[in-house]
Amino acid sequence: WLASALRVLNERERRIIAERRLQDDGMTLEALGSSLGISKERVRQIESRALDKLRDVLSRRHPALVS
């Protein structure tokens, strides 16, 4: 279900979620921003939007998973 949900994200959103949330030692906003050539605030904004998209798709496809 997670792989299916991640398909709603664009490539940059997927990378940010993968680097920040799907690894044991997630990258910091600053490190990820530096590697993407954007500010840490912009990374935070993109991450927030991506998490909202994931919550939305999961709530529609798998309502029991989202509280």
LUMLUMDREN-2810 file (N, C-alpha, C; in Angstrom, 1 decimal):
<atoms>
<atom><aa>W</aa><ch>A</ch><at>N</at><xx>0.8</xx><yy>-1.2</yy><zz>0.0</zz></atom>
<atom><aa>W</aa><ch>A</ch><at>CA</at><xx>0.0</xx><yy>0.0</yy><zz>0.0</zz></atom>
<atom><aa>W</aa><ch>A</ch><at>C</at><xx>0.9</xx><yy>1.3</yy><zz>0.0</zz></atom>
<atom><aa>L</aa><ch>A</ch><at>N</at><xx>2.0</xx><yy>1.2</yy><zz>0.6</zz></atom>
<atom><aa>L</aa><ch>A</ch><at>CA</at><xx>2.9</xx><yy>2.4</yy><zz>0.7</zz></atom>
<atom><aa>L</aa><ch>A</ch><at>C</at><xx>3.5</xx><yy>2.7</yy><zz>-0.7</zz></atom>
<atom><aa>A</aa><ch>A</ch><at>N</at><xx>3.9</xx><yy>1.6</yy><zz>-1.4</zz></atom>
<atom><aa>A</aa><ch>A</ch><at>CA</at><xx>4.5</xx><yy>1.9</yy><zz>-2.8</zz></atom>
<atom><aa>A</aa><ch>A</ch><at>C</at><xx>3.4</xx><yy>2.5</yy><zz>-3.7</zz></atom>
<atom><aa>S</aa><ch>A</ch><at>N</at><xx>2.2</xx><yy>2.0</yy><zz>-3.5</zz></atom>
<atom><aa>S</aa><ch>A</ch><at>CA</at><xx>1.1</xx><yy>2.5</yy><zz>-4.3</zz></atom>
<atom><aa>S</aa><ch>A</ch><at>C</at><xx>0.8</xx><yy>4.0</yy><zz>-4.0</zz></atom>
<atom><aa>A</aa><ch>A</ch><at>N</at><xx>0.8</xx><yy>4.3</yy><zz>-2.7</zz></atom>
<atom><aa>A</aa><ch>A</ch><at>CA</at><xx>0.6</xx><yy>5.7</yy><zz>-2.3</zz></atom>
<atom><aa>A</aa><ch>A</ch><at>C</at><xx>1.7</xx><yy>6.6</yy><zz>-2.7</zz></atom>
<atom><aa>L</aa><ch>A</ch><at>N</at><xx>2.9</xx><yy>6.1</yy><zz>-2.7</zz></atom>
<atom><aa>L</aa><ch>A</ch><at>CA</at><xx>4.0</xx><yy>7.0</yy><zz>-3.2</zz></atom>
<atom><aa>L</aa><ch>A</ch><at>C</at><xx>4.0</xx><yy>7.4</yy><zz>-4.6</zz></atom>
<atom><aa>R</aa><ch>A</ch><at>N</at><xx>3.2</xx><yy>6.6</yy><zz>-5.4</zz></atom>
<atom><aa>R</aa><ch>A</ch><at>CA</at><xx>3.1</xx><yy>7.0</yy><zz>-6.8</zz></atom>
<atom><aa>R</aa><ch>A</ch><at>C</at><xx>2.4</xx><yy>8.3</yy><zz>-7.1</zz></atom>
<atom><aa>V</aa><ch>A</ch><at>N</at><xx>1.6</xx><yy>8.8</yy><zz>-6.1</zz></atom>
<atom><aa>V</aa><ch>A</ch><at>CA</at><xx>0.9</xx><yy>10.1</yy><zz>-6.3</zz></atom>
<atom><aa>V</aa><ch>A</ch><at>C</at><xx>1.9</xx><yy>11.3</yy><zz>-6.2</zz></atom>
<atom><aa>L</aa><ch>A</ch><at>N</at><xx>3.1</xx><yy>11.0</yy><zz>-5.7</zz></atom>
<atom><aa>L</aa><ch>A</ch><at>CA</at><xx>4.1</xx><yy>12.1</yy><zz>-5.5</zz></atom>
<atom><aa>L</aa><ch>A</ch><at>C</at><xx>4.9</xx><yy>12.3</yy><zz>-6.7</zz></atom>
<atom><aa>N</aa><ch>A</ch><at>N</at><xx>5.4</xx><yy>13.5</yy><zz>-6.9</zz></atom>
<atom><aa>N</aa><ch>A</ch><at>CA</at><xx>6.3</xx><yy>13.7</yy><zz>-8.0</zz></atom>
<atom><aa>N</aa><ch>A</ch><at>C</at><xx>7.7</xx><yy>13.2</yy><zz>-7.6</zz></atom>
<atom><aa>E</aa><ch>A</ch><at>N</at><xx>8.7</xx><yy>13.2</yy><zz>-8.5</zz></atom>
<atom><aa>E</aa><ch>A</ch><at>CA</at><xx>10.0</xx><yy>12.7</yy><zz>-8.2</zz></atom>
<atom><aa>E</aa><ch>A</ch><at>C</at><xx>10.7</xx><yy>13.4</yy><zz>-7.0</zz></atom>
<atom><aa>R</aa><ch>A</ch><at>N</at><xx>10.6</xx><yy>14.7</yy><zz>-7.0</zz></atom>
<atom><aa>R</aa><ch>A</ch><at>CA</at><xx>11.3</xx><yy>15.4</yy><zz>-5.9</zz></atom>
<atom><aa>R</aa><ch>A</ch><at>C</at><xx>10.6</xx><yy>15.2</yy><zz>-4.6</zz></atom>
<atom><aa>E</aa><ch>A</ch><at>N</at><xx>9.3</xx><yy>15.1</yy><zz>-4.6</zz></atom>
<atom><aa>E</aa><ch>A</ch><at>CA</at><xx>8.5</xx><yy>14.8</yy><zz>-3.3</zz></atom>
<atom><aa>E</aa><ch>A</ch><at>C</at><xx>8.9</xx><yy>13.4</yy><zz>-2.8</zz></atom>
<atom><aa>R</aa><ch>A</ch><at>N</at><xx>9.0</xx><yy>12.4</yy><zz>-3.7</zz></atom>
<atom><aa>R</aa><ch>A</ch><at>CA</at><xx>9.3</xx><yy>11.0</yy><zz>-3.4</zz></atom>
<atom><aa>R</aa><ch>A</ch><at>C</at><xx>10.7</xx><yy>11.0</yy><zz>-2.8</zz></atom>
<atom><aa>R</aa><ch>A</ch><at>N</at><xx>11.7</xx><yy>11.7</yy><zz>-3.4</zz></atom>
<atom><aa>R</aa><ch>A</ch><at>CA</at><xx>13.0</xx><yy>11.7</yy><zz>-2.9</zz></atom>
<atom><aa>R</aa><ch>A</ch><at>C</at><xx>13.1</xx><yy>12.3</yy><zz>-1.5</zz></atom>
<atom><aa>I</aa><ch>A</ch><at>N</at><xx>12.4</xx><yy>13.4</yy><zz>-1.3</zz></atom>
<atom><aa>I</aa><ch>A</ch><at>CA</at><xx>12.4</xx><yy>14.0</yy><zz>0.0</zz></atom>
<atom><aa>I</aa><ch>A</ch><at>C</at><xx>11.8</xx><yy>13.1</yy><zz>1.1</zz></atom>
<atom><aa>I</aa><ch>A</ch><at>N</at><xx>10.7</xx><yy>12.5</yy><zz>0.8</zz></atom>
<atom><aa>I</aa><ch>A</ch><at>CA</at><xx>10.1</xx><yy>11.6</yy><zz>1.7</zz></atom>
<atom><aa>I</aa><ch>A</ch><at>C</at><xx>11.0</xx><yy>10.4</yy><zz>2.0</zz></atom>
<atom><aa>A</aa><ch>A</ch><at>N</at><xx>11.6</xx><yy>9.8</yy><zz>0.9</zz></atom>
<atom><aa>A</aa><ch>A</ch><at>CA</at><xx>12.5</xx><yy>8.7</yy><zz>1.1</zz></atom>
<atom><aa>A</aa><ch>A</ch><at>C</at><xx>13.7</xx><yy>9.0</yy><zz>1.9</zz></atom>
<atom><aa>E</aa><ch>A</ch><at>N</at><xx>14.3</xx><yy>10.2</yy><zz>1.7</zz></atom>
<atom><aa>E</aa><ch>A</ch><at>CA</at><xx>15.5</xx><yy>10.6</yy><zz>2.4</zz></atom>
<atom><aa>E</aa><ch>A</ch><at>C</at><xx>15.2</xx><yy>11.0</yy><zz>3.8</zz></atom>
<atom><aa>R</aa><ch>A</ch><at>N</at><xx>14.1</xx><yy>11.6</yy><zz>4.1</zz></atom>
<atom><aa>R</aa><ch>A</ch><at>CA</at><xx>13.8</xx><yy>12.1</yy><zz>5.4</zz></atom>
<atom><aa>R</aa><ch>A</ch><at>C</at><xx>13.0</xx><yy>11.1</yy><zz>6.3</zz></atom>
<atom><aa>R</aa><ch>A</ch><at>N</at><xx>12.1</xx><yy>10.3</yy><zz>5.7</zz></atom>
<atom><aa>R</aa><ch>A</ch><at>CA</at><xx>11.2</xx><yy>9.5</yy><zz>6.5</zz></atom>
<atom><aa>R</aa><ch>A</ch><at>C</at><xx>11.4</xx><yy>8.0</yy><zz>6.4</zz></atom>
<atom><aa>L</aa><ch>A</ch><at>N</at><xx>11.9</xx><yy>7.5</yy><zz>5.3</zz></atom>
<atom><aa>L</aa><ch>A</ch><at>CA</at><xx>11.9</xx><yy>6.1</yy><zz>5.0</zz></atom>
<atom><aa>L</aa><ch>A</ch><at>C</at><xx>13.3</xx><yy>5.5</yy><zz>5.2</zz></atom>
<atom><aa>Q</aa><ch>A</ch><at>N</at><xx>14.2</xx><yy>6.2</yy><zz>5.9</zz></atom>
<atom><aa>Q</aa><ch>A</ch><at>CA</at><xx>15.5</xx><yy>5.6</yy><zz>6.3</zz></atom>
<atom><aa>Q</aa><ch>A</ch><at>C</at><xx>15.7</xx><yy>5.7</yy><zz>7.8</zz></atom>
<atom><aa>D</aa><ch>A</ch><at>N</at><xx>16.5</xx><yy>4.8</yy><zz>8.3</zz></atom>
<atom><aa>D</aa><ch>A</ch><at>CA</at><xx>16.8</xx><yy>4.9</yy><zz>9.8</zz></atom>
<atom><aa>D</aa><ch>A</ch><at>C</at><xx>17.4</xx><yy>6.2</yy><zz>10.2</zz></atom>
<atom><aa>D</aa><ch>A</ch><at>N</at><xx>18.4</xx><yy>6.6</yy><zz>9.5</zz></atom>
<atom><aa>D</aa><ch>A</ch><at>CA</at><xx>19.0</xx><yy>7.9</yy><zz>9.7</zz></atom>
<atom><aa>D</aa><ch>A</ch><at>C</at><xx>18.7</xx><yy>8.9</yy><zz>8.7</zz></atom>
<atom><aa>G</aa><ch>A</ch><at>N</at><xx>17.5</xx><yy>9.5</yy><zz>8.8</zz></atom>
<atom><aa>G</aa><ch>A</ch><at>CA</at><xx>17.0</xx><yy>10.4</yy><zz>7.8</zz></atom>
<atom><aa>G</aa><ch>A</ch><at>C</at><xx>17.9</xx><yy>11.6</yy><zz>7.7</zz></atom>
<atom><aa>M</aa><ch>A</ch><at>N</at><xx>18.0</xx><yy>12.2</yy><zz>6.5</zz></atom>
<atom><aa>M</aa><ch>A</ch><at>CA</at><xx>18.7</xx><yy>13.4</yy><zz>6.3</zz></atom>
<atom><aa>M</aa><ch>A</ch><at>C</at><xx>18.1</xx><yy>14.6</yy><zz>7.0</zz></atom>
<atom><aa>T</aa><ch>A</ch><at>N</at><xx>18.9</xx><yy>15.6</yy><zz>7.3</zz></atom>
<atom><aa>T</aa><ch>A</ch><at>CA</at><xx>18.3</xx><yy>16.8</yy><zz>7.9</zz></atom>
<atom><aa>T</aa><ch>A</ch><at>C</at><xx>17.8</xx><yy>17.7</yy><zz>6.7</zz></atom>
<atom><aa>L</aa><ch>A</ch><at>N</at><xx>16.9</xx><yy>18.6</yy><zz>7.1</zz></atom>
<atom><aa>L</aa><ch>A</ch><at>CA</at><xx>16.4</xx><yy>19.5</yy><zz>6.1</zz></atom>
<atom><aa>L</aa><ch>A</ch><at>C</at><xx>17.5</xx><yy>20.3</yy><zz>5.4</zz></atom>
<atom><aa>E</aa><ch>A</ch><at>N</at><xx>18.5</xx><yy>20.7</yy><zz>6.2</zz></atom>
<atom><aa>E</aa><ch>A</ch><at>CA</at><xx>19.6</xx><yy>21.4</yy><zz>5.7</zz></atom>
<atom><aa>E</aa><ch>A</ch><at>C</at><xx>20.4</xx><yy>20.6</yy><zz>4.7</zz></atom>
<atom><aa>A</aa><ch>A</ch><at>N</at><xx>20.8</xx><yy>19.4</yy><zz>5.0</zz></atom>
<atom><aa>A</aa><ch>A</ch><at>CA</at><xx>21.6</xx><yy>18.5</yy><zz>4.2</zz></atom>
<atom><aa>A</aa><ch>A</ch><at>C</at><xx>20.8</xx><yy>18.2</yy><zz>2.9</zz></atom>
<atom><aa>L</aa><ch>A</ch><at>N</at><xx>19.5</xx><yy>17.9</yy><zz>3.0</zz></atom>
<atom><aa>L</aa><ch>A</ch><at>CA</at><xx>18.7</xx><yy>17.6</yy><zz>1.8</zz></atom>
<atom><aa>L</aa><ch>A</ch><at>C</at><xx>18.6</xx><yy>18.8</yy><zz>0.9</zz></atom>
<atom><aa>G</aa><ch>A</ch><at>N</at><xx>18.3</xx><yy>19.9</yy><zz>1.5</zz></atom>
<atom><aa>G</aa><ch>A</ch><at>CA</at><xx>18.2</xx><yy>21.2</yy><zz>0.8</zz></atom>
<atom><aa>G</aa><ch>A</ch><at>C</at><xx>19.5</xx><yy>21.5</yy><zz>0.0</zz></atom>
<atom><aa>S</aa><ch>A</ch><at>N</at><xx>20.6</xx><yy>21.3</yy><zz>0.6</zz></atom>
<atom><aa>S</aa><ch>A</ch><at>CA</at><xx>21.9</xx><yy>21.5</yy><zz>0.0</zz></atom>
<atom><aa>S</aa><ch>A</ch><at>C</at><xx>22.1</xx><yy>20.5</yy><zz>-1.2</zz></atom>
<atom><aa>S</aa><ch>A</ch><at>N</at><xx>21.7</xx><yy>19.3</yy><zz>-1.0</zz></atom>
<atom><aa>S</aa><ch>A</ch><at>CA</at><xx>21.9</xx><yy>18.3</yy><zz>-2.1</zz></atom>
<atom><aa>S</aa><ch>A</ch><at>C</at><xx>20.9</xx><yy>18.6</yy><zz>-3.3</zz></atom>
<atom><aa>L</aa><ch>A</ch><at>N</at><xx>19.8</xx><yy>19.2</yy><zz>-3.0</zz></atom>
<atom><aa>L</aa><ch>A</ch><at>CA</at><xx>18.8</xx><yy>19.5</yy><zz>-4.0</zz></atom>
<atom><aa>L</aa><ch>A</ch><at>C</at><xx>18.9</xx><yy>20.9</yy><zz>-4.6</zz></atom>
<atom><aa>G</aa><ch>A</ch><at>N</at><xx>19.8</xx><yy>21.7</yy><zz>-3.9</zz></atom>
<atom><aa>G</aa><ch>A</ch><at>CA</at><xx>20.0</xx><yy>23.1</yy><zz>-4.4</zz></atom>
<atom><aa>G</aa><ch>A</ch><at>C</at><xx>18.8</xx><yy>24.0</yy><zz>-4.0</zz></atom>
<atom><aa>I</aa><ch>A</ch><at>N</at><xx>18.1</xx><yy>23.7</yy><zz>-2.9</zz></atom>
<atom><aa>I</aa><ch>A</ch><at>CA</at><xx>17.0</xx><yy>24.6</yy><zz>-2.4</zz></atom>
<atom><aa>I</aa><ch>A</ch><at>C</at><xx>17.2</xx><yy>24.8</yy><zz>-0.9</zz></atom>
<atom><aa>S</aa><ch>A</ch><at>N</at><xx>16.5</xx><yy>25.7</yy><zz>-0.4</zz></atom>
<atom><aa>S</aa><ch>A</ch><at>CA</at><xx>16.6</xx><yy>26.1</yy><zz>1.1</zz></atom>
<atom><aa>S</aa><ch>A</ch><at>C</at><xx>16.0</xx><yy>25.0</yy><zz>1.9</zz></atom>
<atom><aa>K</aa><ch>A</ch><at>N</at><xx>16.4</xx><yy>24.9</yy><zz>3.2</zz></atom>
<atom><aa>K</aa><ch>A</ch><at>CA</at><xx>15.8</xx><yy>23.9</yy><zz>4.1</zz></atom>
<atom><aa>K</aa><ch>A</ch><at>C</at><xx>14.3</xx><yy>24.2</yy><zz>4.3</zz></atom>
<atom><aa>E</aa><ch>A</ch><at>N</at><xx>13.9</xx><yy>25.5</yy><zz>4.3</zz></atom>
<atom><aa>E</aa><ch>A</ch><at>CA</at><xx>12.5</xx><yy>25.9</yy><zz>4.4</zz></atom>
<atom><aa>E</aa><ch>A</ch><at>C</at><xx>11.7</xx><yy>25.3</yy><zz>3.2</zz></atom>
<atom><aa>R</aa><ch>A</ch><at>N</at><xx>12.3</xx><yy>25.4</yy><zz>2.0</zz></atom>
<atom><aa>R</aa><ch>A</ch><at>CA</at><xx>11.6</xx><yy>24.9</yy><zz>0.8</zz></atom>
<atom><aa>R</aa><ch>A</ch><at>C</at><xx>11.4</xx><yy>23.3</yy><zz>1.0</zz></atom>
<atom><aa>V</aa><ch>A</ch><at>N</at><xx>12.5</xx><yy>22.7</yy><zz>1.5</zz></atom>
<atom><aa>V</aa><ch>A</ch><at>CA</at><xx>12.4</xx><yy>21.2</yy><zz>1.7</zz></atom>
<atom><aa>V</aa><ch>A</ch><at>C</at><xx>11.2</xx><yy>20.9</yy><zz>2.6</zz></atom>
<atom><aa>R</aa><ch>A</ch><at>N</at><xx>11.2</xx><yy>21.7</yy><zz>3.7</zz></atom>
<atom><aa>R</aa><ch>A</ch><at>CA</at><xx>10.1</xx><yy>21.5</yy><zz>4.7</zz></atom>
<atom><aa>R</aa><ch>A</ch><at>C</at><xx>8.7</xx><yy>21.7</yy><zz>4.1</zz></atom>
<atom><aa>Q</aa><ch>A</ch><at>N</at><xx>8.6</xx><yy>22.7</yy><zz>3.2</zz></atom>
<atom><aa>Q</aa><ch>A</ch><at>CA</at><xx>7.3</xx><yy>23.0</yy><zz>2.6</zz></atom>
<atom><aa>Q</aa><ch>A</ch><at>C</at><xx>6.9</xx><yy>21.8</yy><zz>1.7</zz></atom>
<atom><aa>I</aa><ch>A</ch><at>N</at><xx>7.9</xx><yy>21.3</yy><zz>0.9</zz></atom>
<atom><aa>I</aa><ch>A</ch><at>CA</at><xx>7.6</xx><yy>20.2</yy><zz>-0.1</zz></atom>
<atom><aa>I</aa><ch>A</ch><at>C</at><xx>7.3</xx><yy>19.0</yy><zz>0.7</zz></atom>
<atom><aa>E</aa><ch>A</ch><at>N</at><xx>8.0</xx><yy>18.7</yy><zz>1.8</zz></atom>
<atom><aa>E</aa><ch>A</ch><at>CA</at><xx>7.7</xx><yy>17.5</yy><zz>2.6</zz></atom>
<atom><aa>E</aa><ch>A</ch><at>C</at><xx>6.3</xx><yy>17.6</yy><zz>3.2</zz></atom>
<atom><aa>S</aa><ch>A</ch><at>N</at><xx>5.9</xx><yy>18.7</yy><zz>3.7</zz></atom>
<atom><aa>S</aa><ch>A</ch><at>CA</at><xx>4.6</xx><yy>18.9</yy><zz>4.3</zz></atom>
<atom><aa>S</aa><ch>A</ch><at>C</at><xx>3.5</xx><yy>18.6</yy><zz>3.3</zz></atom>
<atom><aa>R</aa><ch>A</ch><at>N</at><xx>3.7</xx><yy>19.2</yy><zz>2.1</zz></atom>
<atom><aa>R</aa><ch>A</ch><at>CA</at><xx>2.7</xx><yy>19.0</yy><zz>1.0</zz></atom>
<atom><aa>R</aa><ch>A</ch><at>C</at><xx>2.6</xx><yy>17.5</yy><zz>0.6</zz></atom>
<atom><aa>A</aa><ch>A</ch><at>N</at><xx>3.8</xx><yy>16.9</yy><zz>0.5</zz></atom>
<atom><aa>A</aa><ch>A</ch><at>CA</at><xx>3.9</xx><yy>15.5</yy><zz>0.2</zz></atom>
<atom><aa>A</aa><ch>A</ch><at>C</at><xx>3.2</xx><yy>14.6</yy><zz>1.2</zz></atom>
<atom><aa>L</aa><ch>A</ch><at>N</at><xx>3.4</xx><yy>14.9</yy><zz>2.5</zz></atom>
<atom><aa>L</aa><ch>A</ch><at>CA</at><xx>2.8</xx><yy>14.1</yy><zz>3.5</zz></atom>
<atom><aa>L</aa><ch>A</ch><at>C</at><xx>1.2</xx><yy>14.3</yy><zz>3.5</zz></atom>
<atom><aa>D</aa><ch>A</ch><at>N</at><xx>0.8</xx><yy>15.5</yy><zz>3.2</zz></atom>
<atom><aa>D</aa><ch>A</ch><at>CA</at><xx>-0.7</xx><yy>15.8</yy><zz>3.0</zz></atom>
<atom><aa>D</aa><ch>A</ch><at>C</at><xx>-1.2</xx><yy>14.9</yy><zz>1.9</zz></atom>
<atom><aa>K</aa><ch>A</ch><at>N</at><xx>-0.5</xx><yy>14.9</yy><zz>0.8</zz></atom>
<atom><aa>K</aa><ch>A</ch><at>CA</at><xx>-0.9</xx><yy>14.1</yy><zz>-0.4</zz></atom>
<atom><aa>K</aa><ch>A</ch><at>C</at><xx>-1.0</xx><yy>12.6</yy><zz>0.0</zz></atom>
<atom><aa>L</aa><ch>A</ch><at>N</at><xx>0.0</xx><yy>12.1</yy><zz>0.8</zz></atom>
<atom><aa>L</aa><ch>A</ch><at>CA</at><xx>0.0</xx><yy>10.7</yy><zz>1.2</zz></atom>
<atom><aa>L</aa><ch>A</ch><at>C</at><xx>-1.2</xx><yy>10.4</yy><zz>2.1</zz></atom>
<atom><aa>R</aa><ch>A</ch><at>N</at><xx>-1.4</xx><yy>11.3</yy><zz>3.1</zz></atom>
<atom><aa>R</aa><ch>A</ch><at>CA</at><xx>-2.6</xx><yy>11.1</yy><zz>4.0</zz></atom>
<atom><aa>R</aa><ch>A</ch><at>C</at><xx>-3.9</xx><yy>11.0</yy><zz>3.2</zz></atom>
<atom><aa>D</aa><ch>A</ch><at>N</at><xx>-4.0</xx><yy>11.9</yy><zz>2.2</zz></atom>
<atom><aa>D</aa><ch>A</ch><at>CA</at><xx>-5.2</xx><yy>12.0</yy><zz>1.5</zz></atom>
<atom><aa>D</aa><ch>A</ch><at>C</at><xx>-5.5</xx><yy>10.7</yy><zz>0.7</zz></atom>
<atom><aa>V</aa><ch>A</ch><at>N</at><xx>-4.4</xx><yy>10.2</yy><zz>0.0</zz></atom>
<atom><aa>V</aa><ch>A</ch><at>CA</at><xx>-4.6</xx><yy>9.0</yy><zz>-0.8</zz></atom>
<atom><aa>V</aa><ch>A</ch><at>C</at><xx>-4.8</xx><yy>7.8</yy><zz>0.1</zz></atom>
<atom><aa>L</aa><ch>A</ch><at>N</at><xx>-4.1</xx><yy>7.7</yy><zz>1.2</zz></atom>
<atom><aa>L</aa><ch>A</ch><at>CA</at><xx>-4.3</xx><yy>6.6</yy><zz>2.1</zz></atom>
<atom><aa>L</aa><ch>A</ch><at>C</at><xx>-5.7</xx><yy>6.6</yy><zz>2.8</zz></atom>
<atom><aa>S</aa><ch>A</ch><at>N</at><xx>-6.2</xx><yy>7.8</yy><zz>3.1</zz></atom>
<atom><aa>S</aa><ch>A</ch><at>CA</at><xx>-7.5</xx><yy>7.8</yy><zz>3.7</zz></atom>
<atom><aa>S</aa><ch>A</ch><at>C</at><xx>-8.6</xx><yy>7.4</yy><zz>2.7</zz></atom>
<atom><aa>R</aa><ch>A</ch><at>N</at><xx>-8.4</xx><yy>7.7</yy><zz>1.4</zz></atom>
<atom><aa>R</aa><ch>A</ch><at>CA</at><xx>-9.3</xx><yy>7.2</yy><zz>0.4</zz></atom>
<atom><aa>R</aa><ch>A</ch><at>C</at><xx>-9.2</xx><yy>5.8</yy><zz>0.1</zz></atom>
<atom><aa>R</aa><ch>A</ch><at>N</at><xx>-8.0</xx><yy>5.2</yy><zz>0.0</zz></atom>
<atom><aa>R</aa><ch>A</ch><at>CA</at><xx>-7.8</xx><yy>3.8</yy><zz>-0.4</zz></atom>
<atom><aa>R</aa><ch>A</ch><at>C</at><xx>-7.8</xx><yy>2.9</yy><zz>0.8</zz></atom>
<atom><aa>H</aa><ch>A</ch><at>N</at><xx>-7.4</xx><yy>3.3</yy><zz>2.0</zz></atom>
<atom><aa>H</aa><ch>A</ch><at>CA</at><xx>-7.3</xx><yy>2.5</yy><zz>3.2</zz></atom>
<atom><aa>H</aa><ch>A</ch><at>C</at><xx>-7.7</xx><yy>3.3</yy><zz>4.4</zz></atom>
<atom><aa>P</aa><ch>A</ch><at>N</at><xx>-8.9</xx><yy>3.5</yy><zz>4.6</zz></atom>
<atom><aa>P</aa><ch>A</ch><at>CA</at><xx>-9.4</xx><yy>4.4</yy><zz>5.7</zz></atom>
<atom><aa>P</aa><ch>A</ch><at>C</at><xx>-9.0</xx><yy>3.9</yy><zz>7.0</zz></atom>
<atom><aa>A</aa><ch>A</ch><at>N</at><xx>-8.8</xx><yy>2.6</yy><zz>7.2</zz></atom>
<atom><aa>A</aa><ch>A</ch><at>CA</at><xx>-8.4</xx><yy>2.0</yy><zz>8.5</zz></atom>
<atom><aa>A</aa><ch>A</ch><at>C</at><xx>-7.0</xx><yy>2.4</yy><zz>8.9</zz></atom>
<atom><aa>L</aa><ch>A</ch><at>N</at><xx>-6.1</xx><yy>2.7</yy><zz>8.0</zz></atom>
<atom><aa>L</aa><ch>A</ch><at>CA</at><xx>-4.7</xx><yy>3.0</yy><zz>8.2</zz></atom>
<atom><aa>L</aa><ch>A</ch><at>C</at><xx>-4.5</xx><yy>4.5</yy><zz>8.7</zz></atom>
<atom><aa>V</aa><ch>A</ch><at>N</at><xx>-5.5</xx><yy>5.3</yy><zz>8.5</zz></atom>
<atom><aa>V</aa><ch>A</ch><at>CA</at><xx>-5.3</xx><yy>6.8</yy><zz>8.8</zz></atom>
<atom><aa>V</aa><ch>A</ch><at>C</at><xx>-6.3</xx><yy>7.1</yy><zz>10.0</zz></atom>
<atom><aa>S</aa><ch>A</ch><at>N</at><xx>-5.7</xx><yy>7.6</yy><zz>11.0</zz></atom>
<atom><aa>S</aa><ch>A</ch><at>CA</at><xx>-6.5</xx><yy>8.0</yy><zz>12.2</zz></atom>
<atom><aa>S</aa><ch>A</ch><at>C</at><xx>-6.9</xx><yy>9.4</yy><zz>12.2</zz></atom>
</atoms>
